[in-house]
Amino acid sequence: MVSTTQFLVLGAILFSIGTLGVIVRRNTITMFMSIELMLNAVNLTFLAFARHFDQVDGQIFVFFVMTVAAAEAAVGLALIVLLSKRNDSVDIDQANTMKW
């Protein structure tokens, strides 16, 4: 049986990888995927604590985080498509302004 500590360590590793991806990478799509990885790490942590304390609250928080992540994915991908059409690149350094 997997312990709560192992879930929390895995969540911390995933969150660290996501944070590193946001800080180091300049590609918008890679940064977007790193943010999604961080959200999934938080979901794993919520579920680990919900399982540890036998509460449903963590699962409810995961549902809301997944809803926000879906909305963020729709808006974020729309911005990435707009950026790639405008600049012919998805480099974040070229997207300092969104003026037309």
C-alpha distances in whole Angstrom, upper triangle without the diagonal:
4,6,10,12,10,11,14,15,15,17,20,20,21,23,25,25,27,29,30,31,33,35,36,37,40,39,39,36,34,34,33,30,29,30,27,25,25,25,22,20,21,20,16,17,18,15,13,15,16,12,12,16,16,19,20,22,20,20,24,24,22,25,28,27,26,30,31,30,31,35,34,34,37,39,38,38,42,43,42,44,47,46,46,49,51,51,50,47,43,44,43,46,48,47,49,51,50,54,56
4,7,8,7,8,11,12,11,13,16,16,17,19,21,22,23,25,27,28,30,31,32,33,36,36,35,33,31,31,30,27,26,26,24,21,21,22,18,17,18,17,13,14,15,13,10,13,14,11,11,15,15,18,19,21,18,18,22,22,20,23,25,24,24,27,28,27,29,32,31,31,34,36,35,36,39,40,39,41,44,43,43,46,48,47,47,44,40,40,40,43,45,44,45,47,47,51,53
4,5,5,7,9,10,11,13,15,16,17,19,20,22,23,25,26,28,29,31,32,33,36,36,36,34,31,31,30,28,26,26,25,22,21,21,19,16,17,16,13,12,14,12,9,11,13,10,9,12,14,16,18,19,17,18,21,21,19,23,25,23,24,27,28,27,29,32,31,31,35,36,35,36,40,40,39,42,44,44,44,47,49,48,47,44,41,41,40,42,45,44,45,47,47,51,53
4,5,5,6,9,10,11,12,14,15,16,18,20,21,22,24,26,27,28,30,31,34,34,34,32,30,29,28,26,24,24,22,20,19,18,16,14,14,14,10,9,11,9,6,7,10,8,6,10,12,14,16,16,13,15,18,18,17,20,22,20,21,25,25,24,27,30,29,29,33,34,33,34,37,38,37,40,42,41,42,45,46,46,46,42,39,39,37,40,43,41,42,44,44,48,50
4,5,5,6,9,10,10,12,14,15,16,18,20,21,22,24,26,27,28,30,33,33,33,31,29,28,28,25,23,23,22,19,18,19,17,14,14,15,12,10,13,12,8,10,13,12,10,13,15,17,19,19,16,18,21,20,19,22,24,22,23,26,27,25,28,31,29,30,33,35,33,34,38,38,37,40,42,41,42,45,46,45,45,42,38,38,36,39,42,40,41,43,44,47,50
4,5,5,6,9,10,11,12,14,15,17,18,20,21,23,24,26,27,28,31,31,31,30,27,26,26,24,21,22,21,18,17,18,16,13,14,14,11,10,13,12,9,12,14,13,12,15,17,19,20,20,17,18,22,20,19,22,24,22,22,26,26,24,27,30,29,29,32,34,32,33,36,36,35,38,41,40,40,43,45,44,43,40,36,36,35,38,40,39,40,43,43,47,49
4,6,5,6,9,10,11,12,14,15,16,18,20,21,23,24,26,27,30,29,29,27,25,24,24,21,19,19,18,15,14,15,12,10,11,11,7,7,10,9,6,9,11,10,10,14,15,16,17,17,14,15,18,17,15,18,20,18,19,22,23,21,23,26,25,25,29,30,29,30,33,33,32,35,38,37,37,41,42,41,41,38,34,34,33,36,38,37,38,40,40,44,46
4,5,5,6,9,10,10,12,14,15,16,18,20,21,22,24,25,28,29,28,27,24,23,23,21,18,18,17,15,13,14,12,9,9,11,8,6,9,10,7,9,12,12,11,14,16,17,18,17,14,15,18,16,15,19,20,17,19,22,22,21,24,26,25,25,29,30,28,30,33,33,32,35,37,36,37,40,41,40,40,37,33,33,32,34,37,36,36,38,39,42,45
4,5,5,6,9,10,10,12,14,15,16,18,20,21,22,24,27,28,27,26,23,22,23,20,18,18,18,15,14,15,14,10,12,13,10,9,13,13,10,12,16,15,14,17,20,20,21,21,17,19,22,20,18,22,23,20,21,25,24,22,25,28,26,26,30,31,29,30,33,33,32,35,37,36,37,40,41,40,40,36,33,32,31,33,36,35,36,38,39,43,45
4,5,5,6,9,10,11,12,14,15,17,19,20,21,22,25,25,25,23,21,20,20,18,15,16,15,12,12,13,11,8,10,11,8,9,12,12,10,13,16,15,15,18,20,21,21,21,17,18,21,19,17,20,21,18,19,22,22,20,23,25,24,23,27,28,26,27,31,31,29,32,35,34,34,37,39,37,37,34,30,30,29,32,34,33,34,37,37,41,43
4,5,5,6,9,10,11,12,14,15,17,18,20,21,24,24,23,22,19,18,18,16,13,14,13,10,9,10,8,5,7,8,6,6,10,10,9,11,14,14,15,17,19,19,19,18,14,15,18,16,14,17,18,15,16,19,19,17,20,22,21,21,24,25,23,25,28,28,27,30,32,31,32,35,36,36,35,32,28,28,27,30,32,31,32,34,34,38,40
4,5,5,6,9,10,10,12,14,15,16,18,20,23,23,23,22,19,18,19,17,14,14,14,11,9,11,11,7,9,11,9,8,12,13,12,14,17,17,17,19,21,21,22,20,17,18,21,18,16,20,20,17,18,22,21,19,22,24,22,22,26,27,24,26,29,29,28,31,33,32,32,36,37,35,35,32,28,28,26,28,31,30,31,33,34,38,40
4,5,5,6,9,10,10,12,14,15,16,18,21,22,22,21,17,17,18,15,12,14,14,10,10,13,11,8,11,13,11,11,15,16,14,17,19,19,19,22,24,24,24,23,20,21,23,21,19,22,22,19,20,23,22,20,23,25,23,22,26,27,24,26,29,28,27,30,32,31,31,35,36,34,34,30,27,26,25,27,30,30,30,33,34,38,40
4,5,5,6,9,10,11,12,14,15,16,19,19,19,18,15,14,15,12,9,11,10,7,7,9,8,6,9,11,9,10,14,14,14,16,19,19,20,22,24,24,23,22,18,19,21,18,16,19,20,16,16,20,19,16,19,21,19,19,23,23,21,22,26,25,24,27,29,28,28,31,33,31,31,28,24,24,23,25,28,27,28,31,31,35,37
4,5,5,6,9,10,11,12,14,15,18,19,18,17,15,13,14,12,9,9,10,7,5,8,8,5,7,10,10,10,13,15,15,16,19,20,20,22,24,23,23,21,18,19,20,17,15,18,18,15,16,19,17,15,18,20,18,18,22,22,19,21,25,24,23,26,28,26,27,31,31,30,30,27,23,23,21,24,27,25,26,29,29,33,35
4,5,5,6,8,10,11,12,14,17,18,18,18,15,13,15,13,10,11,12,9,8,11,12,9,11,14,14,13,16,18,17,19,22,23,23,25,27,26,26,25,21,22,24,21,19,22,22,18,19,22,21,18,22,23,20,20,24,24,21,23,26,25,24,27,29,27,28,31,32,30,30,27,23,22,21,23,26,25,26,29,30,33,36
4,5,5,6,9,10,10,11,15,15,16,15,12,11,13,11,8,10,11,8,8,12,12,10,13,15,14,15,18,19,19,21,23,24,25,27,29,28,28,26,23,23,25,22,20,23,23,19,19,22,21,18,21,22,20,19,23,23,20,21,25,24,22,25,27,25,25,29,30,28,28,24,21,20,19,21,24,24,25,28,29,32,34
4,5,5,6,9,10,10,13,14,13,13,10,8,9,8,4,6,8,6,5,9,10,9,11,13,14,15,17,19,19,21,23,24,25,27,28,27,27,25,21,22,23,20,18,20,20,16,17,19,17,14,17,19,16,16,19,19,16,18,21,20,19,22,24,22,23,26,27,26,26,22,19,18,17,19,22,21,22,25,25,29,31
4,5,5,6,9,10,13,14,14,14,11,9,11,11,7,8,10,9,7,11,12,11,12,15,16,16,18,20,20,22,24,26,26,28,30,29,28,26,22,24,25,21,20,22,21,17,19,21,19,16,19,20,17,17,21,20,17,19,22,21,20,23,25,23,24,27,27,26,26,23,19,18,16,18,21,20,21,24,25,28,31
4,5,5,6,8,11,13,14,14,11,9,12,12,8,10,13,11,10,14,15,13,15,18,18,19,21,23,23,25,27,28,28,31,32,32,31,29,26,27,28,25,23,25,25,21,22,24,22,19,22,23,20,20,23,23,19,21,24,22,20,24,25,23,23,27,27,25,26,22,19,17,16,17,21,20,21,24,25,29,32
4,6,5,6,9,10,11,11,7,6,9,8,5,8,11,9,10,13,14,14,16,18,19,20,22,24,24,26,28,29,30,32,33,32,31,30,26,27,28,25,22,25,24,20,20,23,20,17,20,21,18,17,20,20,16,17,21,19,17,20,22,20,20,24,24,22,22,18,15,14,13,15,18,18,19,22,23,27,29
4,6,6,8,9,9,10,8,5,8,9,6,7,10,10,10,13,15,14,16,18,19,20,22,24,25,26,28,30,30,32,34,32,31,29,26,26,27,24,22,24,23,19,20,21,19,16,19,19,16,16,19,18,14,16,19,17,15,19,20,18,19,22,22,21,21,18,14,13,11,13,16,15,16,19,20,24,26
4,6,8,11,11,13,11,8,12,12,10,11,14,14,12,16,18,17,18,21,22,22,24,26,27,28,30,32,32,34,36,34,34,31,28,29,30,26,25,27,26,22,23,25,22,20,22,23,19,19,22,21,17,19,22,19,18,22,22,20,21,24,24,22,23,19,16,14,12,13,16,16,16,20,21,25,27
4,7,9,11,13,10,9,13,13,10,13,16,15,15,18,19,19,20,23,24,24,27,29,29,30,32,34,34,36,38,37,36,34,31,32,32,29,27,29,28,25,25,27,24,22,24,25,21,21,24,23,19,20,23,20,18,22,23,20,20,24,24,21,21,18,15,12,12,12,16,16,17,21,22,26,28
4,6,8,9,7,6,10,11,9,12,14,14,15,18,19,19,21,23,24,25,27,29,29,31,33,34,35,37,39,38,36,34,31,31,32,29,27,29,28,24,24,26,23,20,22,23,19,18,21,20,16,17,20,18,15,18,20,17,17,20,20,18,18,14,11,9,9,11,14,14,16,19,20,24,25
4,6,9,8,7,10,12,11,13,16,16,17,19,21,22,23,25,27,27,29,31,32,34,35,37,38,40,41,40,38,36,33,33,34,30,29,30,29,25,25,26,24,21,23,23,19,18,20,19,15,16,18,15,13,16,17,14,14,17,17,14,15,11,9,6,5,7,10,11,12,15,17,20,22
4,6,5,6,9,10,11,13,14,15,17,19,20,21,23,25,26,27,29,31,32,34,35,36,38,40,40,39,37,36,33,32,33,30,28,29,27,24,24,25,22,19,20,21,17,16,18,17,13,13,15,13,10,13,14,11,11,15,15,13,13,9,6,5,6,9,10,11,13,16,16,20,21
4,5,5,6,9,10,11,12,14,15,17,19,20,21,23,25,26,27,29,30,32,33,35,36,38,39,37,35,33,30,30,30,27,25,26,25,21,21,21,19,16,17,17,14,12,14,13,9,10,12,10,7,10,12,9,10,13,14,12,13,9,5,6,6,9,10,9,12,14,14,18,19
4,5,5,6,9,10,11,12,14,15,17,18,20,21,23,25,26,27,29,31,32,33,35,37,37,36,34,32,29,28,28,26,24,24,23,20,19,20,18,15,15,16,13,11,13,13,9,8,11,10,7,10,12,11,10,14,15,14,14,11,7,9,9,13,14,13,16,18,17,21,22
4,5,5,6,9,10,10,12,14,15,16,19,20,21,23,25,26,27,29,30,31,33,35,36,34,33,31,28,28,28,26,23,24,24,20,19,21,19,16,17,18,15,13,16,16,12,12,15,14,11,14,16,14,14,17,19,17,16,13,10,10,10,14,15,15,17,20,20,23,25
4,5,5,6,9,10,11,13,14,15,17,19,20,21,23,25,26,27,29,30,32,33,34,33,31,29,26,26,27,24,22,23,22,18,18,19,17,14,16,16,13,12,15,14,11,12,15,13,11,14,16,14,15,18,19,17,18,14,10,10,9,12,14,13,15,18,18,22,24
4,5,5,6,9,10,11,13,14,16,17,19,20,21,23,25,26,27,29,31,32,33,31,29,27,24,24,24,21,19,20,19,16,15,16,14,11,12,13,9,8,11,11,7,8,12,11,9,12,14,13,14,17,18,18,18,15,11,12,11,15,16,14,16,18,18,21,23
4,5,5,6,9,10,11,12,14,15,16,19,20,21,23,25,26,27,29,30,31,30,28,26,23,23,23,21,18,19,19,15,14,16,15,11,12,14,11,9,13,14,10,11,14,14,12,15,17,16,16,20,21,20,20,17,13,14,14,17,19,18,20,22,21,25,27
4,5,5,6,9,10,11,13,14,15,17,19,20,21,23,24,26,27,29,30,29,27,26,22,22,23,20,18,20,19,15,15,17,15,12,15,16,13,12,16,16,12,14,17,16,14,18,20,18,19,22,23,22,22,19,15,15,14,17,19,18,20,22,22,26,28
4,5,5,6,9,10,11,13,14,16,17,19,20,22,23,25,26,27,28,27,25,23,20,20,20,17,15,17,16,12,13,14,12,9,12,13,10,10,14,13,11,13,16,15,14,17,19,18,19,22,23,23,23,20,16,16,14,18,20,18,19,21,21,25,27
4,5,5,6,9,10,11,12,14,15,17,18,20,21,23,24,26,26,25,23,21,18,18,18,16,13,14,14,11,10,12,11,7,10,12,9,8,12,13,11,12,16,16,15,17,20,19,20,23,24,24,24,21,17,18,17,21,22,20,22,24,23,27,29
4,5,5,6,9,10,11,12,14,15,16,19,20,21,23,25,25,24,23,22,18,18,19,17,14,16,16,12,12,15,14,10,13,15,13,12,16,17,14,15,19,19,18,20,23,22,22,26,27,26,26,23,19,20,19,22,24,23,24,26,26,30,32
4,5,5,6,9,10,11,13,14,15,17,18,20,21,23,24,23,22,20,16,17,18,15,13,15,15,11,12,15,13,10,14,16,13,13,17,17,15,17,20,20,19,22,24,23,24,27,28,27,28,24,21,21,19,22,24,23,24,26,26,30,32
4,5,5,6,9,10,11,12,14,16,16,18,20,21,22,20,19,17,14,14,15,12,9,12,11,7,8,11,10,7,11,13,11,12,15,16,14,16,19,19,19,22,24,23,25,27,29,28,29,26,22,22,21,24,26,24,25,26,26,30,32
4,5,5,6,9,10,10,12,14,15,16,18,20,20,19,18,17,13,13,14,12,9,11,12,9,8,12,12,9,12,15,13,13,17,18,17,18,21,21,21,23,26,25,26,29,31,30,30,27,24,24,23,26,28,26,28,29,29,33,35
4,5,5,6,9,10,11,13,14,15,17,19,20,19,18,17,13,14,16,13,11,14,14,11,12,15,14,12,15,18,16,16,20,21,19,21,24,24,23,26,28,28,28,32,33,32,32,29,25,25,24,27,29,28,29,31,31,34,37
4,5,5,6,9,10,11,12,14,15,17,18,17,16,14,10,12,13,10,8,12,12,9,10,14,13,12,15,17,15,16,20,21,19,21,24,24,24,27,29,28,30,33,33,33,33,30,27,27,25,28,30,28,29,31,31,34,37
4,5,5,6,9,10,10,12,14,15,16,15,13,12,8,8,10,8,5,9,10,7,8,12,12,11,14,16,15,16,19,21,20,21,24,25,25,27,29,29,30,33,34,34,34,32,28,29,27,30,32,30,31,33,32,36,38
4,5,5,6,9,10,10,12,14,15,14,14,13,10,10,13,11,8,12,13,11,12,15,16,14,17,19,19,19,22,24,22,24,27,28,27,30,32,32,32,35,37,36,36,33,30,30,29,32,34,32,33,35,35,38,41
4,5,5,6,9,10,10,12,14,13,13,12,9,10,13,11,9,13,14,12,13,17,17,16,19,21,20,21,24,25,24,26,29,29,29,32,34,33,34,37,38,38,38,35,31,31,30,33,35,33,34,36,36,39,42
4,5,5,6,9,10,11,12,10,10,9,5,7,9,7,7,10,11,10,12,15,15,15,18,20,19,21,24,25,24,26,29,29,29,32,34,34,35,38,39,39,39,36,33,33,31,34,36,34,35,36,36,39,42
4,5,5,6,8,10,10,9,9,9,6,6,9,9,7,11,13,12,13,16,17,16,19,21,21,22,25,26,26,27,30,31,31,33,35,35,36,39,40,40,40,38,34,35,33,36,38,36,37,39,38,42,44
4,5,5,6,9,10,10,11,11,8,10,13,12,11,14,16,15,16,19,20,19,22,24,24,24,28,29,28,30,33,33,33,36,38,38,38,41,43,42,42,39,36,36,34,37,40,38,39,40,40,44,46
4,5,5,6,8,8,10,9,7,9,12,11,11,15,16,15,17,20,20,20,23,25,25,26,29,30,29,31,34,34,35,37,39,39,40,43,44,44,44,41,37,38,36,39,41,39,39,41,41,44,47
4,6,5,6,5,6,7,5,7,10,10,10,13,15,15,16,19,20,20,22,24,25,26,28,30,30,31,34,35,35,37,39,39,41,43,45,45,45,42,38,39,37,40,42,40,41,42,42,45,47
4,6,5,7,8,10,8,9,12,13,13,15,17,17,18,21,22,22,24,27,27,28,30,32,32,33,36,37,37,39,41,41,42,45,47,47,46,44,40,41,39,42,44,42,43,45,44,48,50
4,6,8,11,12,10,12,15,15,15,18,20,20,21,24,25,25,27,29,29,30,33,34,34,35,38,39,39,41,44,43,44,47,48,48,48,45,42,42,40,43,46,44,44,46,46,49,51
4,5,9,10,9,12,14,14,15,18,19,20,21,24,25,25,27,30,30,31,34,35,35,37,39,40,40,43,44,44,46,48,50,50,50,47,43,44,42,44,47,45,45,47,46,50,52
4,7,9,9,11,13,14,15,17,19,20,21,23,25,25,27,29,30,31,33,35,35,36,39,40,40,43,45,45,46,49,50,50,50,48,44,44,43,46,48,46,46,48,47,50,53
4,6,7,8,10,11,13,14,16,17,19,20,22,23,25,26,27,29,31,32,33,34,37,38,38,40,42,43,44,47,48,48,48,46,42,43,41,44,46,44,44,45,44,48,50
4,6,5,6,9,10,11,13,15,16,17,19,20,22,23,25,26,28,29,30,32,34,35,36,38,40,40,42,44,45,46,46,44,40,41,39,42,44,42,42,43,42,45,47
4,5,5,6,9,10,11,12,14,16,17,18,20,22,23,24,26,27,28,30,32,33,34,36,38,38,40,42,43,44,44,42,38,39,37,40,42,39,40,40,40,43,45
4,5,5,6,9,10,10,12,14,15,16,18,20,21,22,24,26,26,28,30,31,31,34,36,36,37,40,41,41,42,39,35,36,34,37,39,37,37,38,38,41,43
4,5,5,6,9,10,10,12,14,15,17,19,20,21,23,25,25,26,29,30,31,33,35,35,36,39,40,41,41,38,35,36,34,38,39,37,38,38,37,41,43
4,5,5,7,9,10,11,13,14,16,17,19,20,22,23,24,26,28,29,30,32,34,34,36,38,39,40,40,38,35,36,34,37,39,36,37,37,36,39,41
4,5,5,6,9,10,11,12,14,16,16,18,20,21,22,24,26,27,28,30,31,32,34,36,37,38,38,36,32,33,31,34,36,33,34,34,33,37,39
4,5,5,6,9,10,10,12,14,15,16,18,20,20,22,24,25,26,28,30,30,32,34,35,36,36,34,30,31,29,33,34,32,33,34,33,36,38
4,6,5,6,9,10,11,13,14,15,17,19,20,21,23,24,25,27,29,30,31,33,35,36,36,34,30,32,30,34,35,32,33,34,32,35,37
4,5,5,6,9,10,11,12,14,16,17,18,20,21,23,24,26,27,28,30,32,33,34,35,33,29,30,28,32,33,30,31,31,30,33,35
4,5,5,6,9,10,10,12,14,15,16,18,20,21,21,24,25,26,27,30,31,32,32,30,26,27,25,29,30,27,28,29,28,31,33
4,5,5,6,9,10,10,12,14,15,16,18,20,20,22,24,25,26,28,30,31,31,29,25,27,25,29,30,27,29,29,28,31,33
4,5,5,6,9,10,11,13,14,15,17,19,20,21,23,24,26,28,29,30,31,29,25,27,26,29,30,27,28,28,27,30,31
4,5,5,6,8,10,11,12,14,15,16,18,20,21,22,24,26,27,28,29,27,23,25,23,26,27,24,25,25,24,27,29
4,5,5,6,9,10,10,12,14,15,16,18,20,20,22,24,25,26,26,24,21,22,21,24,25,22,24,24,23,26,28
4,5,5,6,9,10,11,12,14,15,17,18,20,21,23,24,26,26,24,21,23,22,25,26,23,25,25,23,26,28
4,5,5,6,8,10,11,12,14,16,17,18,20,21,23,24,25,23,20,22,21,24,25,21,23,23,21,24,25
4,5,5,6,8,10,10,12,14,15,16,18,20,21,22,23,21,17,19,17,21,21,18,20,20,18,22,23
4,6,5,6,8,10,10,12,14,15,16,18,20,21,21,19,16,18,17,21,21,18,20,21,19,22,23
4,6,5,6,9,10,11,12,14,16,17,18,20,20,19,17,19,18,22,21,19,21,20,18,21,22
4,6,5,6,9,10,11,12,14,16,17,18,19,18,15,18,16,19,19,16,18,17,15,18,19
4,5,5,6,9,10,10,12,14,15,16,17,15,12,14,13,16,16,13,16,16,14,17,19
4,5,5,6,9,10,10,12,14,15,15,14,11,14,14,17,17,14,17,17,15,18,19
4,5,5,6,9,10,11,12,14,15,14,12,15,15,18,17,14,17,16,13,16,16
4,5,5,6,9,10,10,12,13,12,10,12,11,15,13,10,13,12,10,13,14
4,5,5,6,9,10,10,11,9,7,10,10,13,12,10,13,13,11,15,15
4,5,5,6,9,10,10,10,9,12,13,16,14,12,16,15,13,15,15
4,6,5,6,9,10,10,10,12,13,15,13,10,14,12,9,12,11
4,5,5,6,8,7,6,9,9,11,9,7,11,10,8,11,11
4,5,5,5,5,5,9,10,13,10,10,13,13,12,14,14
4,6,6,8,9,12,14,15,12,12,15,14,12,13,12
4,6,8,10,12,13,14,10,9,12,11,9,10,9
4,5,7,9,10,11,7,8,11,11,10,12,11
4,7,9,12,13,10,11,14,15,14,15,14
4,6,9,10,8,9,13,14,14,16,16
4,6,9,8,8,12,13,13,16,16
4,6,6,7,10,12,13,16,17
4,5,5,7,10,11,15,17
4,5,6,10,12,14,16
4,6,8,10,12,13
4,5,7,10,12
4,7,9,12
4,6,9
4,7
4
